[in-house]
């Protein structure tokens, strides 16, 4: 912008230094205002809460710092370099030329090819600018028609908003799948391993060995209870496990493979339960450790009624379009053997209930749970656990458990068979117990496929509202997970966009000392939103937090371009021009910097908008929002803003009196 205005002043000034000083002075105030307005637009990002704040606050800080640095350099280093480089390139004739470019140079016999391209481009641009000036003059002569056309554009764009799906973050094809497999409750680890072998063979057949790079199975809980915190949050017992599938670089889109496996696997393994968990780190962070983005929490003191309601909700939301992998996380009815110790009888033979339980635990599991012991190899310093455990094949039935010997730590006591002091029974027990605010809670997890998260969550809200128990039953049902964070972020960003527009307007009111000029500047902002909606709709891109960040960027740049046009129009009115003439002159003069600013941003965002590169889907909505917003907003800045300036601006009283006197 600074260089372009200096170039314009070179044709008007006799000396290069004067042209630089006047060129920088003319755009100093609008550039400063534009930069601060863009910075103000990003301020509401710091009002976000949760994950979105930590993800986008660094982006906002970097944009603000880079803009302020570029502002300083534009009016310090750029003019100095322009002076020295142009003086060395052009020589004295350019430094002290006439008002129209200095002395006439000798005719060029040989023109450099790059110079030919430059001259051809300048000629084409000059003709385009003249055509734009004529079109703008006609538009300003028909202001009501132009206003109706732009209002029609906004009215046509508004109905698109309900059709834009809303997600928290766009899906990324990370080339990985994380399949969780759950066998019937009570399945032994050995049987679970057999199930996994069959599932893995089916996966290789369905997906294709040529597309699979690595398959890794994690079955059951960790061996030691000390390390259970490091286990997968969706694994609750020996019948659980996950299969991590890493695909080759060239593969079928992961979303298609996932949808195909969701269709095929339940039919081939009806006894097993399948659901996919987030494989990429972004979704894992956004889910806050949950295995799915949708989490319906059913909390009540009565666990039976809470589990029944959770099961019913799981069955109902499974019918909602877009919902997949619906399941209840907790397993409350796993079969178990109970050992009831007769305390009176055990005391007579010198045995306590704790000692009987410890004997059963060591025999069936190992001594690592009750008395961990380690041996350190003196040669290399590596420690090895020393455990005592009865071979698992010795305890194949409950009868083998009954004849298991138990002993006391006291001296003079004899070993007893377990059945002499205890009775063996069967019952169902929960494999995992979850609590929310000290109350038992059951989680209904679900995922979304081929539909946006926001629309799906609205349908789930209706299901919850239709099946919400009465207050007398004291059962609390809440929709949580990534949905809750997404709604908070959307509320914060929508509020932030409105607040940013208000802050920019008030800041411009203070600077312009007018209520009308800032309003004219912001006239292009609605068309920025229209462009964003059209671009997202045409590219079938869901609205997301990155897309809203791109909207903020487009609003800031649109405001900056409008400030250039309105400021120059005000300068022309101070020179005595009528509003219509000032508006046409402002659009004609500022056409190049407006197109350069918007065009540079659009061209820079095109590769990102296409989504090239690994993980490009993550940033594509941001770039598409910027490109669509600037395409519409630039057209509005060059046509609608001058039109509104011609309608709302009035000739100052002193200029009107001077014209009347003349």
C-alpha positions as MATLAB code, in Angstrom:
seq = 'XXXXXXXXXXXXXXXXXXXXXXXXXXXXXXXXXXXXXXXXXXXXXXXXXXXXXXXXXXXXXXXXXXXXXXXXXXXXXXXXXXXXXXXXXXXXXXXXXXXXXXXXXXXXXXXXXXXXXXXXXXXXXXXXXXXXXXXXXXXXXXXXXXXXXXXXXXXXXXXXXXXXXXXXXXXXXXXXXXXXXXXXXXXXXXXXXXXXXXXXXXXXXXXXXXXXXXXXXXXXXXXXXXXXXXXXXXXXXXXXXXXXXXXXXXXXXXXXXXXXXXXXXXXXXXXXXXXXXXXXXXXXXXXXXXXXXXXXXXXXXXXXXXXXXXXXXXXXXXXXXXXXXXXXXXXXXXXXXXXXXXXXXXXXXXXXXXXXXXXXXXXXXXXXXXXXXXXXXXXXXXXXXXXXXXXXXXXXXXXXXXXXXXXXXXXXXXXXXXXXXXXXXXXXXXXXXXXXXXXXXXXXXXXXXXXXXXXXXXXXXXXXXXXXXXXXXXXXXXXXXXXXXXXXXXXXXXXXXXXXXXXXXXXXXXXXXXXXXXXXXXXXXXXXXXXXXXXXXXXXXXXXXXXXXXXXXXXXXXXXXXXXXXXXXXXXXXXXXXXXXXXXXXXXXXXXXXXXXXXXXXXXXXXXXXXXXXXXXXXXXXXXXXXXXXXXXXXXXXXXXXXXXXXXXXXXXXXXXXXXXX';
ca = [
       0.000    0.000    0.000;
       2.804    2.417    0.917;
       4.823    1.651   -2.215;
       1.762    1.961   -4.441;
       0.912    5.390   -3.050;
       4.523    6.544   -3.381;
       4.451    5.450   -7.018;
       1.265    7.465   -7.505;
       2.889   10.548   -5.981;
       5.981   10.184   -8.149;
       3.832   11.190  -11.113;
       2.618   14.231   -9.159;
       5.773   15.471   -7.408;
       8.954   16.973   -8.790;
      11.333   15.242   -6.401;
      11.594   11.621   -5.294;
      11.989   12.525   -1.618;
       8.895   14.724   -1.696;
       6.944   11.939   -3.361;
       7.972    9.490   -0.612;
       7.105   11.912    2.191;
       3.716   12.857    0.744;
       2.930    9.273   -0.261;
       3.601    7.950    3.228;
       1.733   10.832    4.812;
      -1.419   10.230    2.775;
      -1.744    6.578    3.760;
      -0.277    6.895    7.257;
      -3.563    7.413    9.081;
      -5.677    4.884    7.132;
      -2.925    2.263    7.373;
      -2.633    2.796   11.114;
      -6.409    2.581   11.498;
      -6.609   -0.521    9.315;
      -3.915   -2.319   11.277;
      -5.498   -1.524   14.619;
      -8.919   -2.600   13.360;
      -7.546   -5.980   12.285;
      -5.912   -6.341   15.698;
      -9.177   -5.430   17.423;
     -11.000   -8.098   15.403;
      -8.792  -10.782   16.967;
      -9.216   -9.546   20.541;
     -12.450  -11.556   21.169;
     -10.518  -14.773   20.527;
      -8.953  -14.319   23.948;
     -12.451  -14.437   25.459;
     -12.902  -18.059   24.365;
     -12.970  -20.792   26.959;
     -11.628  -24.316   26.984;
      -9.704  -25.994   24.197;
     -10.536  -23.454   21.490;
      -8.838  -20.695   23.469;
      -5.550  -22.557   23.775;
      -5.659  -23.599   20.123;
      -6.324  -20.167   18.613;
      -4.881  -17.660   21.082;
      -1.325  -18.272   19.738;
      -2.614  -17.690   16.197;
      -4.197  -14.389   17.243;
      -1.060  -13.269   19.070;
       1.128  -14.060   16.055;
      -1.199  -12.169   13.698;
      -1.322   -9.105   15.955;
       2.443   -9.020   16.502;
       3.197   -9.491   12.802;
       0.752   -6.729   11.835;
       2.262   -4.255   14.273;
       5.766   -5.141   13.103;
       4.780   -4.733    9.448;
       3.190   -1.363   10.267;
       6.443   -0.092   11.755;
       8.553   -1.437    8.892;
       6.187   -0.050    6.252;
       6.830    3.522    7.373;
      10.509    3.205    8.293;
      12.520    0.684    6.323;
      10.313    0.543    3.206;
      10.505    4.299    2.383;
      14.263    4.354    2.993;
      14.874    1.341    0.777;
      12.572    2.818   -1.862;
      14.577    6.044   -1.848;
      17.970    4.413   -2.257;
      16.954    1.645   -4.653;
      14.888    3.866   -6.932;
      17.573    6.575   -6.901;
      20.216    4.039   -7.898;
      17.934    2.533  -10.530;
      16.442    5.661  -12.048;
      19.327    8.090  -11.725;
      19.132   11.893  -11.508;
      16.461   12.185  -14.146;
      13.989   10.310  -11.941;
      15.152   12.007   -8.766;
      14.563   15.543  -10.026;
      12.230   15.111  -12.957;
       9.272   17.083  -14.052;
       5.835   16.775  -12.607;
       4.992   14.087  -15.124;
       7.936   11.776  -14.718;
      11.059   13.860  -15.393;
      13.104   14.368  -18.544;
      12.344   12.304  -21.564;
      14.667    9.357  -21.808;
      16.276    8.146  -24.962;
      14.151    5.714  -26.948;
      14.739    2.115  -26.063;
      15.909    0.043  -28.974;
      15.835   -3.251  -27.068;
      13.231   -3.880  -24.371;
      13.790   -6.577  -21.765;
      11.128   -9.353  -21.885;
      10.186   -8.774  -18.261;
       9.711   -5.088  -18.986;
       7.434   -6.000  -21.872;
       5.327   -8.119  -19.547;
       5.239   -5.262  -17.049;
       4.197   -2.727  -19.680;
       1.537   -5.076  -21.038;
       0.154   -5.665  -17.543;
       0.131   -1.953  -16.777;
      -1.689   -1.243  -20.012;
      -4.314   -3.888  -19.315;
      -4.727   -2.704  -15.737;
      -5.077    0.909  -16.846;
      -7.830   -0.044  -19.258;
      -9.557   -2.125  -16.570;
      -9.360    0.720  -14.101;
     -10.864    3.137  -16.630;
     -13.680    0.660  -17.247;
     -14.199    0.327  -13.498;
     -14.372    4.109  -13.126;
     -17.047    4.344  -15.805;
     -19.026    1.479  -14.272;
     -18.734    3.010  -10.796;
     -19.877    6.390  -12.086;
     -22.939    4.736  -13.607;
     -23.599    2.797  -10.370;
     -23.417    5.997   -8.319;
     -25.884    7.610  -10.682;
     -28.316    4.757   -9.865;
     -27.756    4.376   -6.108;
     -31.169    2.957   -5.262;
     -30.833    0.201   -7.833;
     -27.357   -0.741   -6.544;
     -28.602   -0.816   -2.947;
     -31.476   -3.095   -3.950;
     -29.071   -5.435   -5.770;
     -26.770   -5.751   -2.760;
     -29.677   -6.187   -0.374;
     -30.881   -8.974   -2.655;
     -27.458  -10.630   -2.419;
     -27.675  -10.589    1.366;
     -31.239  -11.918    1.386;
     -30.276  -14.765   -0.944;
     -27.268  -15.604    1.218;
     -29.045  -15.701    4.582;
     -31.042  -18.924    3.897;
     -27.753  -20.755    3.367;
     -26.817  -20.605    7.043;
     -29.170  -23.392    8.244;
     -27.784  -25.660    5.514;
     -24.205  -25.253    6.708;
     -23.330  -28.173    8.934;
     -21.472  -27.321   12.107;
     -18.574  -29.262   13.547;
     -16.131  -28.402   16.277;
     -13.112  -29.197   14.108;
     -12.969  -30.691   10.606;
     -12.166  -34.361   10.221;
      -8.605  -35.235    9.283;
      -7.544  -38.287    7.297;
      -4.629  -39.352    9.492;
      -4.271  -42.728    7.790;
      -5.058  -44.546   11.040;
      -8.017  -46.383   12.497;
      -8.578  -47.303   16.123;
     -11.129  -50.082   16.417;
     -12.363  -51.135   19.843;
     -13.648  -54.685   20.165;
     -15.692  -55.876   23.157;
     -16.529  -59.540   23.702;
     -19.379  -60.711   25.967;
     -18.819  -59.842   29.645;
     -16.843  -62.498   31.513;
     -14.916  -63.705   28.463;
     -11.487  -64.988   29.462;
      -8.415  -63.325   28.060;
      -7.468  -66.415   26.047;
     -10.866  -66.470   24.331;
     -10.680  -62.742   23.712;
      -7.346  -63.254   21.998;
      -8.928  -65.820   19.684;
     -11.690  -63.357   18.830;
      -9.090  -60.712   18.004;
      -7.216  -63.093   15.723;
     -10.387  -63.739   13.751;
     -11.249  -60.024   13.597;
      -7.737  -59.150   12.459;
      -7.900  -61.711    9.644;
     -11.241  -60.261    8.550;
      -9.814  -56.742    8.621;
      -6.956  -57.737    6.355;
      -9.419  -59.285    3.938;
     -11.866  -56.350    3.937;
      -9.368  -53.503    3.897;
      -6.698  -55.288    1.870;
      -3.159  -56.157    2.864;
      -1.852  -53.775    0.214;
      -3.373  -50.840    2.154;
      -2.392  -51.910    5.677;
       1.009  -50.986    7.007;
       0.835  -52.166   10.645;
      -1.817  -53.765   12.854;
      -1.326  -53.694   16.620;
      -3.619  -55.398   19.153;
      -3.936  -54.296   22.778;
      -6.076  -56.797   24.678;
      -7.305  -56.600   28.251;
      -6.186  -54.507   31.170;
      -2.532  -54.027   32.109;
      -0.917  -56.788   34.151;
      -0.278  -54.592   37.155;
      -2.865  -52.495   38.937;
      -0.190  -49.867   39.420;
      -0.166  -49.160   35.673;
      -3.910  -49.232   35.134;
      -3.948  -45.435   34.760;
      -1.944  -45.866   31.540;
      -4.575  -48.101   29.958;
      -7.140  -47.131   27.356;
     -10.119  -45.427   28.972;
     -12.580  -47.577   26.975;
     -11.082  -50.879   28.178;
     -12.810  -52.177   31.296;
     -11.923  -55.877   31.450;
     -10.280  -58.934   29.861;
     -12.992  -59.098   27.195;
     -11.990  -55.644   25.911;
      -9.262  -54.479   23.579;
      -8.429  -52.257   20.643;
      -6.920  -52.800   17.221;
      -4.709  -50.009   15.898;
      -4.538  -50.000   12.086;
      -1.931  -47.898   10.316;
      -2.566  -47.518    6.584;
      -0.120  -47.129    3.751;
       0.592  -43.679    2.339;
      -1.647  -44.366   -0.666;
      -4.934  -45.718    0.610;
      -8.667  -45.423    0.309;
      -9.977  -42.476    2.363;
     -10.064  -43.507    6.003;
     -13.661  -42.346    6.400;
     -14.788  -44.726    3.644;
     -12.910  -47.651    5.182;
     -14.359  -46.881    8.604;
     -17.916  -46.736    7.245;
     -17.388  -50.034    5.408;
     -16.077  -51.770    8.541;
     -19.003  -50.459   10.569;
     -21.329  -52.168    8.102;
     -19.480  -55.447    7.690;
     -18.027  -56.394   11.068;
     -21.242  -56.651   13.161;
     -22.709  -59.087   10.646;
     -19.638  -61.310   10.640;
     -19.212  -61.263   14.442;
     -22.678  -60.891   16.036;
     -21.347  -61.815   19.484;
     -18.891  -58.913   19.518;
     -19.415  -55.190   19.906;
     -17.447  -52.763   17.723;
     -16.906  -49.042   17.932;
     -14.235  -46.727   16.575;
     -12.252  -44.336   18.735;
     -10.384  -41.195   17.607;
      -7.027  -42.179   16.127;
      -5.505  -38.715   15.598;
      -4.185  -36.621   18.464;
      -6.469  -33.640   17.694;
      -9.702  -35.569   18.207;
      -8.283  -37.278   21.290;
      -7.552  -33.881   22.832;
     -10.951  -32.468   21.844;
     -12.699  -35.465   23.422;
     -10.863  -34.879   26.705;
      -9.957  -38.555   27.017;
     -13.429  -39.823   26.155;
     -13.613  -42.514   23.472;
     -16.333  -40.640   21.527;
     -17.389  -37.022   20.872;
     -20.931  -37.607   22.214;
     -21.281  -38.519   25.880;
     -24.712  -38.784   27.528;
     -24.309  -39.033   31.283;
     -27.077  -40.726   33.281;
     -26.520  -40.185   36.991;
     -28.662  -41.515   39.856;
     -28.337  -43.088   43.275;
     -30.270  -46.123   42.033;
     -27.846  -47.848   39.651;
     -30.452  -50.251   38.237;
     -32.815  -47.524   37.084;
     -29.914  -45.431   35.769;
     -28.586  -48.349   33.723;
     -32.021  -49.116   32.310;
     -32.432  -45.496   31.208;
     -28.921  -45.441   29.727;
     -29.660  -48.606   27.758;
     -32.929  -47.153   26.473;
     -31.230  -43.900   25.432;
     -28.524  -45.886   23.663;
     -31.136  -47.761   21.646;
     -33.014  -44.567   20.782;
     -30.061  -42.431   19.714;
     -28.801  -45.315   17.568;
     -31.808  -44.567   15.317;
     -30.873  -40.901   14.943;
     -29.493  -40.192   11.440;
     -25.735  -39.858   11.556;
     -25.242  -41.576   14.922;
     -22.937  -44.601   14.898;
     -21.106  -46.702   17.491;
     -23.712  -46.059   20.201;
     -22.921  -48.098   23.326;
     -22.945  -47.933   27.112;
     -19.421  -47.583   28.432;
     -19.912  -49.342   31.779;
     -20.517  -53.096   32.076;
     -22.630  -53.624   35.228;
     -23.552  -57.288   34.767;
     -20.337  -59.274   34.317;
     -20.497  -62.841   35.734;
     -18.314  -63.482   38.751;
     -17.556  -66.115   41.373;
     -18.039  -65.085   44.986;
     -16.129  -66.466   47.958;
     -18.086  -66.004   51.200;
     -15.877  -66.717   54.211;
     -17.531  -68.031   57.366;
     -15.773  -65.807   59.871;
     -16.718  -67.833   62.932;
     -15.513  -71.081   61.419;
     -12.370  -69.464   60.009;
     -11.497  -68.012   63.411;
     -11.669  -71.477   65.001;
      -8.969  -72.789   62.645;
      -6.813  -69.651   63.037;
      -7.742  -67.995   59.724;
      -9.039  -64.487   59.003;
     -11.106  -63.217   56.114;
      -8.231  -61.044   54.917;
      -5.847  -63.992   54.856;
      -8.319  -66.118   52.915;
      -8.796  -63.349   50.330;
      -5.033  -62.854   50.049;
      -4.516  -66.567   49.424;
      -7.147  -66.592   46.672;
      -5.642  -63.486   45.066;
      -2.076  -64.853   45.033;
      -3.176  -68.256   43.729;
      -5.392  -66.993   40.922;
      -3.358  -63.930   39.998;
       0.100  -63.517   41.536;
       1.966  -62.140   44.512;
       2.704  -58.945   42.554;
      -0.628  -57.500   43.690;
      -0.059  -58.031   47.425;
       3.720  -58.294   47.901;
       5.667  -56.982   44.893;
       9.255  -58.224   44.856;
      12.119  -57.514   42.473;
      15.547  -58.971   41.753;
      18.274  -56.721   40.378;
      20.805  -58.293   38.043;
      24.220  -57.217   39.424;
      25.810  -57.415   35.968;
      23.606  -54.867   34.210;
      21.446  -53.342   36.967;
      18.161  -54.423   35.325;
      15.377  -55.282   37.779;
      13.067  -58.248   37.228;
       9.800  -58.880   39.082;
       9.658  -62.043   41.187;
       6.107  -63.385   41.405;
       4.490  -66.480   42.831;
       1.393  -67.869   41.123;
      -0.273  -71.208   40.716;
      -0.458  -72.313   37.037;
      -3.732  -71.192   35.545;
      -4.408  -74.613   34.008;
      -4.579  -76.085   37.534;
      -7.743  -74.056   38.218;
     -10.092  -74.933   35.379;
     -13.375  -75.233   37.304;
     -14.975  -73.928   40.445;
     -14.303  -77.347   42.005;
     -10.568  -76.750   41.623;
     -11.041  -73.458   43.452;
     -12.846  -75.168   46.319;
      -9.943  -77.543   47.044;
      -7.385  -74.755   46.936;
      -5.322  -74.715   50.176;
      -5.343  -71.578   52.316;
      -3.043  -70.908   55.226;
      -2.546  -68.370   57.984;
       0.556  -66.331   58.726;
       0.438  -67.305   62.412;
       2.589  -70.105   63.790;
       1.038  -73.441   64.736;
      -1.888  -73.281   62.307;
      -2.550  -75.855   59.633;
      -3.526  -75.256   56.025;
      -7.183  -75.648   55.233;
      -9.078  -76.224   52.037;
     -10.997  -73.168   50.906;
     -14.308  -75.052   50.940;
     -13.843  -75.877   54.645;
     -14.205  -72.209   55.624;
     -15.951  -70.637   52.623;
     -18.790  -71.147   50.184;
     -18.468  -70.516   46.434;
     -21.321  -68.746   44.648;
     -22.172  -66.902   41.412;
     -23.476  -63.398   40.810;
     -23.132  -60.451   38.428;
     -20.908  -57.522   39.336;
     -19.905  -54.293   37.563;
     -16.519  -54.418   35.878;
     -16.042  -50.675   36.307;
     -17.777  -48.124   38.505;
     -17.957  -44.479   37.457;
     -19.047  -41.558   39.592;
     -20.074  -37.990   38.907;
     -20.275  -35.717   41.944;
     -20.135  -38.824   44.179;
     -23.146  -40.334   42.423;
     -22.994  -43.405   40.174;
     -23.062  -42.498   36.500;
     -23.485  -44.431   33.256;
     -22.060  -43.013   30.020;
     -23.717  -43.518   26.645;
     -21.059  -42.895   24.017;
     -21.708  -42.354   20.318;
     -19.940  -41.097   17.220;
     -21.064  -39.254   14.085;
     -20.728  -40.353   10.471;
     -21.683  -38.510    7.270;
     -23.400  -35.755    9.226;
     -22.322  -32.702   11.177;
     -22.012  -32.862   14.938;
     -24.271  -29.878   15.645;
     -27.331  -31.208   13.790;
     -26.855  -34.642   15.301;
     -26.620  -33.212   18.800;
     -29.878  -31.282   18.289;
     -31.695  -34.523   17.445;
     -30.117  -36.183   20.474;
     -31.358  -33.298   22.631;
     -34.888  -34.042   21.445;
     -34.492  -37.717   22.339;
     -33.218  -36.826   25.800;
     -36.029  -34.312   26.346;
     -38.663  -36.869   25.320;
     -37.277  -39.510   27.697;
     -36.157  -37.361   30.587;
     -37.455  -38.892   33.858;
     -39.503  -36.918   36.316;
     -37.857  -35.015   39.128;
     -39.246  -37.516   41.633;
     -36.971  -40.247   40.277;
     -33.847  -38.129   40.918;
     -32.151  -39.178   37.689;
     -30.000  -36.561   36.005;
     -29.331  -36.778   32.236;
     -26.821  -34.426   30.558;
     -25.280  -34.259   27.097;
     -21.542  -33.774   27.462;
     -18.309  -34.532   25.629;
     -17.055  -32.658   22.587;
     -20.602  -31.397   21.948;
     -20.531  -29.301   25.105;
     -17.149  -27.774   24.251;
     -18.277  -27.097   20.676;
     -21.351  -25.202   21.838;
     -19.340  -23.097   24.262;
     -16.809  -22.270   21.544;
     -19.498  -21.346   19.017;
     -21.206  -19.099   21.525;
     -17.901  -17.418   22.304;
     -16.951  -16.943   18.654;
     -20.360  -15.672   17.512;
     -20.366  -13.261   20.426;
     -16.773  -12.370   19.615;
     -17.567  -11.533   15.997;
     -20.407   -9.238   17.060;
     -18.230   -7.671   19.750;
     -15.381   -7.188   17.272;
     -17.653   -5.302   14.863;
     -18.923   -3.086   17.690;
     -15.390   -2.385   18.946;
     -14.187   -1.518   15.450;
     -17.161    0.791   14.938;
     -16.586    2.639   18.211;
     -12.858    2.929   17.504;
     -13.560    4.414   14.083;
     -16.131    6.800   15.555;
     -13.447    8.181   17.841;
     -11.014    8.600   14.964;
     -13.359    9.941   12.281;
     -15.307   12.062   14.764;
     -18.405   10.939   12.915;
     -21.139    8.341   13.280;
     -21.708    8.044    9.533;
     -18.200    7.339    8.201;
     -17.595    4.243   10.404;
     -21.018    2.962    9.389;
     -20.036    3.316    5.722;
     -16.761    1.512    6.414;
     -18.604   -1.466    7.929;
     -21.099   -1.700    5.059;
     -18.941   -4.389    3.418;
     -18.878   -6.663    6.487;
     -22.290   -8.321    5.805;
     -21.043   -9.292    2.370;
     -17.993  -10.858    3.962;
     -20.346  -13.149    5.861;
     -22.297  -13.806    2.660;
     -19.125  -14.803    0.848;
     -18.118  -17.129    3.670;
     -21.492  -18.863    3.592;
     -21.470  -19.255   -0.194;
     -17.933  -20.638   -0.267;
     -18.606  -23.136    2.520;
     -21.883  -24.157    0.886;
     -20.409  -24.641   -2.589;
     -17.412  -26.607   -1.298;
     -19.633  -28.676    1.040;
     -17.509  -27.608    4.001;
     -19.030  -27.618    7.449;
     -18.842  -24.554    9.612;
     -16.187  -25.046   12.295;
     -13.966  -23.120   14.668;
     -11.225  -22.734   11.999;
     -13.853  -21.421    9.561;
     -14.975  -18.845   12.119;
     -11.348  -17.810   12.619;
     -11.096  -17.321    8.868;
     -14.252  -15.215    9.030;
     -12.594  -12.964   11.605;
      -9.565  -12.562    9.345;
     -11.758  -11.695    6.346;
     -13.728   -9.138    8.397;
     -10.511   -7.457    9.519;
      -9.089   -7.206    6.004;
     -12.416   -6.021    4.587;
     -12.558   -3.248    7.169;
      -9.006   -2.221    6.302;
      -9.817   -1.897    2.577;
     -12.995    0.069    3.285;
     -11.049    2.481    5.487;
      -8.738    3.211    2.551;
     -11.647    4.104    0.272;
     -13.562    6.197    2.814;
     -10.461    8.054    4.041;
      -9.434    9.052    0.518;
     -13.010   10.110   -0.262;
     -12.949   12.353    2.813;
      -9.671   13.851    1.623;
     -11.235   14.674   -1.730;
     -14.247   16.260   -0.049;
     -11.923   18.431    2.003;
     -10.482   19.600   -1.314;
     -13.986   20.668   -2.343;
     -15.318   17.693   -4.334;
     -18.939   16.640   -4.212;
     -19.725   13.272   -2.520;
     -20.373   11.613   -5.888;
     -17.086   12.847   -7.368;
     -15.199   12.004   -4.170;
     -16.613    8.480   -4.127;
     -15.725    7.832   -7.770;
     -12.240    9.256   -7.313;
     -11.673    7.231   -4.133;
     -12.703    3.986   -5.811;
     -10.606    4.729   -8.897;
      -7.519    5.760   -6.928;
      -7.646    2.984   -4.332;
      -8.506    0.217   -6.790;
      -4.938   -1.043   -7.043;
      -4.147   -1.274   -3.274;
      -7.530   -2.857   -2.544;
      -7.053   -5.474   -5.257;
      -3.431   -6.048   -4.259;
      -4.296   -6.585   -0.599;
      -7.264   -8.858   -1.224;
      -5.605  -10.658   -4.144;
      -2.436  -11.401   -2.198;
      -4.454  -12.871    0.656;
      -6.657  -14.917   -1.681;
      -3.719  -16.305   -3.684;
      -1.855  -17.119   -0.491;
      -4.858  -19.015    0.855;
      -5.593  -21.039   -2.304;
      -3.151  -23.911   -1.543;
      -4.499  -24.132    1.994;
      -8.086  -23.996    0.729;
      -7.441  -26.926   -1.593;
      -6.270  -28.915    1.434;
      -2.992  -30.118   -0.033;
      -0.470  -31.855    2.182;
      -0.866  -34.125    5.169;
      -3.538  -32.852    7.528;
      -4.591  -30.170    5.056;
      -8.241  -30.809    5.860;
      -7.671  -29.205    9.256;
      -6.913  -25.719    7.888;
      -8.944  -25.853    4.667;
     -12.126  -24.343    6.244;
     -10.137  -21.341    7.483;
      -8.709  -20.629    4.041;
     -12.018  -21.211    2.266;
     -13.751  -18.775    4.598;
     -11.091  -16.148    3.899;
     -11.248  -16.646    0.117;
     -15.054  -16.567   -0.057;
     -15.373  -13.634    2.316;
     -12.810  -11.514    0.466;
     -14.259  -12.257   -2.974;
     -17.645  -10.864   -1.957;
     -16.275   -8.160    0.320;
     -13.840   -6.767   -2.268;
     -16.673   -6.332   -4.749;
     -18.752   -4.639   -2.043;
     -15.821   -2.402   -1.040;
     -15.342   -1.181   -4.601;
     -19.026   -0.707   -5.459;
     -21.361   -0.758   -2.462;
     -19.180    1.309   -0.090;
     -18.805    4.212   -2.593;
     -22.542    3.996   -3.289;
     -23.394    4.296    0.401;
     -20.855    7.108    0.709;
     -22.654    8.967   -2.044;
     -26.026    8.421   -0.320;
     -25.097    9.070    3.312;
     -22.361   11.672    2.989;
     -23.324   15.316    2.743;
     -21.285   18.215    1.427;
     -19.757   20.152    4.355;
     -21.322   23.520    5.062;
     -18.144   25.495    4.368;
     -17.676   23.732    1.024;
     -21.306   24.374    0.062;
     -21.031   28.080    0.920;
     -17.783   28.379   -1.021;
     -19.405   26.773   -4.035;
     -22.395   29.104   -3.782;
     -20.106   32.153   -3.567;
     -18.206   31.018   -6.614;
];
